[in-house]
Amino acid sequence: MLVTAYLAFVGLLASCLGLELSRCRAKPPGRACSNPSFLRFQLDFYQVYFLALAADWLQAPYLYKLYQHYYFLEGQIAILYVCGLASTVLFGLVASSLVDWLGRKNSCVLFSLTYSLCCLTKLSQDYFVLLVGRALGGLSTALLFSAFEAWYIHEHVERHDFPAEWIPATFARAAFWNHVLAVVAGVTAEAVASWIGLGPVAPFVAAIPLLALAGALALRNWGENYDRQRAFSRTCAGGLRCLLSDRRVLLLGTIQALFESVIFIFVFLWTPVLDPHGAPLGIVFSSFMAASLLGSSLYRIATSKRYHLQPMHLLSLAVLIVVFSLFMLTFSTSPGQESPVESFIAFLLIELACGLYFPSMSFLRRKVIPETEQAGVLNWFRVPLHLLACLGLLVLHDSDRKTAGNMII
C-alpha cells in the first residue's frame, strides 16, 4: 500500500502538470490578468486567503487518525464528526448575516482566532474539549466560505471599481491554487506527522502559525466593509420561496444534498479503510487532491471551445463514477476479503468525480438560481446535505464497531 500510494501520487501529479501546461500555452492572457492595479489587489487577497486555505487543508489528513491515537472508539469519533457537521450547518445559516454585521475583515480575523483555538483543542484528550473544538471548527468553516469572498467582492466593485466581469477570474485562479495547496498540505502533514515523527497532532499545531499570519496580514493590509442593510430573515425567506417555486432549483438542491452527503461520509471512511494497511495518510490525501485537480482540469478541457461538452452531462458522468466507485467498495471492503489497493482506486475515482462535479454544479447554479437569491437558496441547500451526512454517520457507525471497512456495504 505504501508503494502504491507514492506511485499514484507521482502519476496523478504528472498528469495534472501536463494538462495544465498544455492548457496555459493554448490560452491567451486576458486584459484582467495584465492590469497592474488588479494584480496588486489580487495579491493582497490571495496572501490572506491562501494562508487560510493551507491551514484548513493541513488538518484534513490526520483528523481521524488523531482521534484514534487518543483511543476513542469509532462510534465516539463518528459523534465528533457529526458535531462538526451540525455546527457547520447551524453557523452556515447565519454566517452571511453575521459577516455583514460584524464586518468582512473582522470576520476573517475572527476566523483566524476561532480556527487557532480549534487547533489548540486537539492537544487535549478530553472528549468534551474535542467536541468544543469541532463546534469551533464548524464556525470557522462557515466563516472561511463566506467572509473572504464577501470581502473581496465588495472591495473589487465598490472600493476599486474594477469591472465585475473580472471577479470570476480571481475565483477561478483561487480554485486552481486551492487544489495545489491541498496537495502540498497533504505532503506537509505527512512530513511533520510521520517523517519527522511528531505524531498526528503535529499538523494541527503547524496550522496555527499560518492562521496567525493570515489574521495579521488581514489586519494590516485590508480595509473594512459592512452590509448591515440585508436582513437574515428576508434572505432566508427569499431563498425558500425560490426553492419551492422552481422545480429546477429543487432538483438541483436534491442532487447536491445526495451527492455531497456521500462525499462527507467518504471523508470519514477513507482513513479507517486504508490506515490498517500501512497507507501514508498525508500522501494518500495528496493523491486524492491531485485526482480532484485532474478532474477539474478535465472539466475545463471538456467544456472548452474545442469539445463543447455541457456541464450537465459532466455532472451526470460524475454521479455515474461515484456510483461505480461505491459498487467497487462494496467488494473491496468486505470483511475478510479486504483489498486496500482496489479501495484506494475507488476513492481516487470519487475524488476525480468531485473535480468534475463541483465546477459543473457551480455553473448550473449560476444558470438556474437568480443572483439575488443565491445566498438564501444555498443556505437551504446545506440543511438537507448536512442532515443526510449526519444521519449516515449515525446509522452506519455505533460504539461497538472496531473498524470501518465493512461499513461501505
C-alpha positions in Angstrom: 0.0 0.0 0.0 2.9 2.4 0.7 4.4 2.0 -2.7 1.0 2.1 -4.4 0.2 5.5 -2.7 3.5 7.1 -3.7 3.3 5.8 -7.3 -0.3 7.0 -7.6 0.7 10.4 -6.2 3.5 10.9 -8.7 1.4 9.7 -11.6 -1.5 11.9 -10.8 0.7 14.9 -10.2 2.5 14.4 -13.6 -0.9 14.1 -15.3 -2.2 17.3 -13.7 1.0 19.2 -14.6 0.9 18.1 -18.2 -2.8 19.1 -18.7 -2.3 22.5 -17.0 0.8 23.3 -19.0 -0.9 22.5 -22.3 -4.0 24.5 -21.3 -1.9 27.5 -20.3 0.0 27.5 -23.5 -3.2 27.4 -25.5 -5.0 30.2 -23.6 -4.1 33.8 -24.4 -3.8 36.2 -21.5 -6.8 38.3 -20.7 -7.0 42.1 -20.0 -7.6 41.5 -16.3 -4.5 39.3 -16.0 -2.2 42.1 -17.2 -3.7 45.0 -15.2 -1.0 46.0 -12.6 -3.5 47.5 -10.1 -5.8 44.5 -10.4 -2.9 42.1 -9.9 -1.7 44.0 -6.7 -5.3 43.8 -5.3 -5.5 40.1 -6.1 -2.2 39.6 -4.4 -3.4 41.3 -1.2 -6.4 39.0 -1.2 -4.5 35.8 -2.1 -1.9 36.3 0.6 -4.5 36.0 3.3 -6.9 33.6 1.6 -4.3 31.1 0.6 -2.8 31.0 4.1 -6.3 30.3 5.5 -6.9 27.6 3.0 -3.5 26.0 3.6 -4.2 25.9 7.3 -7.5 24.3 6.7 -6.1 21.6 4.4 -3.2 20.9 6.6 -5.5 19.4 9.3 -7.5 17.1 7.0 -5.3 14.0 6.6 -4.8 13.3 10.2 -8.1 14.2 11.9 -9.5 10.7 12.2 -6.0 9.3 13.0 -5.7 11.8 15.9 -8.9 10.6 17.5 -7.8 7.0 17.0 -4.5 7.9 18.6 -6.4 9.1 21.7 -8.1 5.6 21.8 -11.6 6.8 21.1 -14.0 4.2 19.7 -15.3 4.5 16.1 -18.8 5.5 17.4 -17.3 8.2 19.5 -15.3 9.5 16.5 -18.4 9.5 14.4 -20.1 11.7 17.0 -17.2 14.2 16.8 -17.7 14.3 13.0 -21.4 14.8 13.4 -20.8 17.6 15.9 -18.6 19.3 13.3 -21.2 18.9 10.5 -24.1 20.1 12.7 -22.2 23.2 13.8 -21.2 23.9 10.2 -24.9 23.9 9.1 -26.1 25.9 12.1 -23.4 28.6 11.8 -23.7 28.4 8.0 -27.3 29.6 8.2 -26.3 32.8 10.0 -22.8 33.3 8.7 -23.6 35.6 5.9 -25.6 37.9 8.1 -23.0 37.7 10.9 -20.3 38.6 8.4 -22.3 41.6 7.0 -23.0 42.9 10.5 -19.6 42.3 12.1 -17.6 43.4 9.1 -15.9 41.3 6.5 -12.3 42.0 7.6 -13.2 41.5 11.3 -14.9 38.2 10.4 -11.7 37.0 8.6 -9.7 37.9 11.7 -12.3 36.1 13.8 -11.9 33.0 11.6 -8.1 33.0 12.4 -8.8 33.2 16.1 -11.5 30.5 16.2 -9.7 28.1 14.0 -6.5 28.6 16.1 -8.5 27.7 19.2 -9.9 24.7 17.3 -6.4 23.5 16.6 -5.3 24.0 20.2 -8.2 21.8 21.4 -6.6 18.9 19.5 -3.8 18.9 22.1 -6.3 17.7 24.7 -7.5 14.1 25.1 -10.7 15.2 26.9 -13.7 14.3 24.8 -15.7 17.4 25.8 -12.9 19.7 24.8 -12.7 17.9 21.4 -16.4 18.4 21.0 -16.0 22.1 21.6 -13.1 22.1 19.1 -15.4 20.6 16.5 -18.0 23.3 17.1 -15.3 25.9 16.7 -14.3 24.2 13.5 -17.8 24.4 12.2 -17.9 28.2 12.9 -14.5 28.6 11.3 -15.6 26.7 8.2 -18.7 28.8 7.9 -16.6 32.0 8.1 -14.0 30.7 5.7 -16.6 30.1 2.9 -18.5 33.4 3.5 -16.3 36.2 4.9 -13.4 36.1 2.5 -15.5 36.0 -0.7 -17.8 38.7 0.6 -14.8 41.0 1.5 -13.2 40.5 -1.9 -16.4 41.2 -4.0 -17.2 44.4 -2.1 -13.6 45.7 -2.4 -13.5 44.7 -6.1 -16.6 46.5 -7.1 -17.1 49.3 -4.5 -13.7 50.4 -3.5 -11.5 49.7 -6.5 -14.3 49.9 -9.2 -12.9 47.1 -11.3 -15.2 45.5 -13.8 -17.5 42.9 -12.3 -16.6 40.6 -15.2 -13.1 40.2 -13.7 -14.4 38.6 -10.5 -14.7 35.1 -11.9 -11.0 35.3 -13.0 -10.0 35.8 -9.4 -12.0 32.9 -8.0 -11.1 30.6 -10.9 -7.4 31.1 -10.1 -8.2 30.7 -6.4 -10.0 27.4 -7.1 -6.9 26.0 -9.0 -4.5 27.1 -6.3 -6.8 25.7 -3.7 -6.2 22.3 -5.2 -2.5 22.9 -5.3 -2.4 24.0 -1.7 -4.4 20.8 -0.7 -1.8 18.6 -2.5 1.1 20.4 -0.8 -0.7 20.4 2.6 -1.0 16.6 2.4 2.7 16.1 1.8 3.5 18.6 4.6 1.2 16.8 7.0 2.9 13.6 6.2 6.3 15.2 6.7 5.6 16.6 10.2 3.5 13.7 11.5 5.3 10.7 10.0 8.7 11.5 8.5 9.8 13.8 11.4 7.9 11.6 13.8 5.9 14.3 15.7 2.7 12.3 15.6 -0.9 13.0 14.4 -1.3 16.2 16.4 1.7 17.9 14.6 -0.3 19.1 11.5 -2.8 20.9 13.8 0.0 22.7 15.7 1.7 23.6 12.4 -1.6 25.2 11.1 -1.6 27.7 14.0 1.2 30.0 12.7 -0.4 30.0 9.2 -3.7 31.2 10.8 -2.0 33.8 12.9 -0.1 35.2 9.9 -3.4 35.3 7.9 -5.1 37.3 10.6 -2.2 39.6 11.0 -2.0 40.3 7.2 -5.7 41.0 7.1 -5.5 43.4 9.9 -2.6 45.2 8.3 -3.5 45.3 4.6 -7.2 45.0 4.3 -9.9 47.7 4.7 -13.1 47.1 6.4 -16.6 46.9 4.8 -20.1 46.2 6.0 -23.6 45.5 4.7 -25.9 45.9 7.6 -29.0 46.5 5.4 -29.5 42.9 4.4 -31.9 41.1 6.8 -31.3 37.5 7.6 -35.0 36.6 7.6 -35.5 38.2 4.2 -32.6 36.4 2.7 -33.8 33.0 4.0 -37.4 33.7 3.1 -36.5 34.7 -0.5 -34.3 31.6 -0.8 -37.0 29.3 0.4 -39.6 30.9 -1.9 -37.2 30.5 -4.9 -36.5 26.9 -3.9 -40.2 25.9 -3.7 -41.4 27.8 -6.7 -38.9 26.5 -9.3 -38.7 22.7 -9.9 -35.2 23.1 -11.4 -33.9 24.7 -8.3 -35.4 22.0 -6.1 -33.9 19.3 -8.4 -30.5 20.9 -8.2 -30.7 21.1 -4.4 -31.7 17.4 -4.2 -28.8 16.4 -6.4 -26.4 18.5 -4.3 -27.7 17.1 -1.0 -27.5 13.4 -2.1 -24.1 13.7 -3.8 -22.3 15.9 -1.3 -23.6 13.9 1.7 -22.0 10.8 0.2 -18.7 12.8 0.0 -18.9 13.8 3.6 -19.3 10.2 4.6 -16.3 9.3 2.4 -14.3 11.9 4.3 -15.0 9.9 7.4 -14.4 6.4 6.0 -11.2 6.6 4.0 -8.8 6.6 7.0 -10.2 3.5 8.8 -10.4 1.7 5.4 -6.8 2.4 4.4 -4.8 3.1 7.6 -4.8 -0.5 8.8 -2.9 -1.5 5.7 0.0 0.9 6.3 -1.1 3.7 4.0 0.8 7.0 4.4 -2.2 9.2 5.2 -0.7 12.5 4.0 0.4 11.1 0.7 -3.0 9.4 0.2 -4.7 12.7 0.9 -2.4 14.5 -1.6 -3.3 11.8 -4.1 -7.0 12.4 -3.5 -6.5 16.1 -4.1 -4.4 15.5 -7.2 -7.2 13.3 -8.5 -9.7 16.1 -7.8 -7.4 18.6 -9.6 -7.2 16.2 -12.5 -11.0 16.1 -12.7 -11.2 20.0 -12.7 -8.6 20.1 -15.5 -10.6 17.6 -17.5 -13.7 19.7 -16.9 -12.1 22.8 -18.3 -10.9 20.9 -21.3 -14.2 19.2 -21.9 -16.2 22.5 -21.8 -13.6 24.4 -23.9 -14.4 25.6 -27.4 -12.7 22.5 -28.8 -15.0 19.9 -27.3 -18.2 21.9 -26.3 -19.4 19.3 -23.7 -22.2 20.6 -21.5 -21.7 20.8 -17.7 -25.0 19.0 -17.2 -23.5 15.9 -19.0 -20.3 16.1 -17.0 -22.4 16.3 -13.8 -24.2 13.1 -14.8 -20.8 11.5 -15.6 -19.6 12.5 -12.1 -22.6 10.8 -10.5 -22.0 7.6 -12.5 -18.4 7.5 -11.5 -19.3 7.8 -7.8 -21.9 5.0 -8.2 -19.4 2.8 -9.8 -16.8 3.6 -7.1 -19.3 2.7 -4.3 -20.0 -0.6 -6.2 -16.3 -1.3 -6.1 -16.1 -0.5 -2.4 -18.8 -3.0 -1.5 -16.5 -5.8 -2.6 -13.1 -4.3 -1.7 -14.1 -3.7 1.9 -15.9 -7.0 2.5 -14.9 -8.4 5.9 -12.1 -11.0 5.5 -11.7 -10.1 1.8 -10.3 -6.5 2.1 -8.4 -5.2 -0.9 -6.8 -1.9 0.1 -5.5 -1.2 -3.4 -8.9 -1.5 -5.0 -10.4 0.7 -2.2 -7.7 3.3 -2.9 -8.5 3.3 -6.6 -12.2 3.6 -5.8 -11.5 6.6 -3.5 -9.4 8.2 -6.2 -12.3 7.8 -8.7 -14.6 9.5 -6.2 -12.2 12.5 -6.0 -11.9 12.6 -9.8 -15.7 12.8 -9.9 -15.6 15.6 -7.4 -13.3 17.5 -9.7 -15.9 17.2 -12.4 -18.9 17.7 -10.1 -18.1 21.0 -8.3 -17.5 23.2 -11.4 -20.5 21.6 -13.1 -22.7 22.3 -10.1 -21.4 25.8 -9.8 -22.2 26.5 -13.5 -25.7 25.1 -13.2 -26.4 27.1 -10.0 -25.5 30.3 -11.8 -27.8 29.4 -14.7 -30.8 28.3 -12.6 -30.8 30.4 -9.4 -31.3 34.2 -9.7 -28.2 36.0 -8.4 -30.2 37.9 -5.8 -31.5 34.7 -4.2 -28.3 32.6 -4.4 -27.2 33.2 -0.8 -30.6 32.2 0.6 -31.0 29.2 -1.6 -27.5 27.9 -0.8 -28.3 28.2 2.9 -31.3 25.9 2.4 -29.3 23.5 0.2 -26.9 22.9 3.1 -29.5 21.9 5.6 -30.6 18.5 4.0 -27.0 18.0 2.8 -25.5 18.1 6.3 -28.5 16.3 7.9 -28.1 13.4 5.5 -24.4 13.2 6.2 -25.0 13.3 10.0 -27.8 10.6 9.6 -25.5 8.5 7.5 -22.7 8.6 10.1 -25.0 7.8 13.0 -26.7 4.9 11.2 -23.5 3.4 9.8 -21.5 3.6 13.0 -22.0 2.6 16.6 -19.7 2.3 19.5 -19.3 -1.5 19.2 -17.6 -1.2 15.8 -13.9 -1.7 15.7 -13.2 -0.9 12.1 -15.0 0.9 9.3 -14.1 -1.3 6.4 -17.4 -3.1 6.2 -19.5 0.0 6.7 -19.4 0.9 3.0 -21.6 -2.1 2.1 
